[in-house]
Amino acid sequence: MPEAENALFGMGNPLLDIIAVVDTIFLEKYGLKENDQILAEEKHKELFDEMVKKYKVEYHAGGSTLNSIKVAQWMIQMPHKAATFFGCIGKDHFGGILKEKAEEVHVDAYYYEQSEEPTGTCAACITGDNRSLVANLAAANCYKKDKHLDLEENWKLVQKAKVFYIAGFFLTVSEESILKVAKHACENNKLFCLNLSAPFISQYFMQPLMRIMPYVDILFGNETEAAAFAKEQGFETKGIEEIAKKTQELSKENKKRQRVVVFTQGKEGTVMAKGGKVEVFPVVKMNPSEIVDTNGAGDAFVGGFLSELVQDKSLDQCIYAGHYAANVIIRRAGCTFPEKPDFH
């Protein structure tokens, strides 16, 4: 049964990805770690220009939440615009590209456009099959609840949705917007999903994260994000299954649904905690030589998961769809995909 339009809702930081294969000297020059994701600081100002001048770059519409929403729409196929996306861009060339790219993949994107800041960018520095991400939020940081989310025509799209997904990165931008959407989901017994997104979110934004946590029905993260969260929470365990279980047991507002926690671990199995039980699902086996880059793999997993969730499929089926989507994406540069999925 195909989904209705706007059944899936995402809100986050729309960024234009600038992707290039670089060398380790480049990483060292800017103090970057493999497989890390950070926000750009003063010392990274030159990085974007140097990348474009020195390496062969590709541009893709990105930002963690938008990646997941794009993949979900691709997996769903029809109807077009099953997925809605809100975020803030600049009135500039890059903003125009982001608008085009969302249309190309049939996502119903509603941007808050402002001219104070340029459209956000994210440098994806690829070394081998690792990727280091440096995000310059710029316009993405300017999202305003009262100027966009609260507008009647925009709020109507929130009301139409039944599954909501926001990456933890958005906690640095507009906690009040996340809370408004999360409370709407809770009061209407809809599904609200959040991603831990990066170790720095747990390290520096734990208070806003824990204000949202009671509303989270499904929490996503990878093994490094889970470890950072456990450390900041004082869980006193390094076992990912135990961390998932303890996270699942944190207090929750909507008692009609138990929280589900899903942690991916790259090529190791995906861990799911629900109802006090923990299961591990093996990922799709593949030859390491087939990996082009892992940029967008985590976002793709979530996108695949959401595409089945919004169609009321079982959680096991959601995980299989997530594994399928991630497997497609790591064989390609950036978070891109073929015209049609081949998922059954």
Order of alpha helices (4+ residues) and beta strands (2+ residues): beta-beta-alpha-beta-alpha-beta-alpha-beta-alpha-beta-beta-beta-alpha-beta-alpha-beta-alpha-alpha-beta-alpha-alpha-beta-beta-beta-alpha-alpha
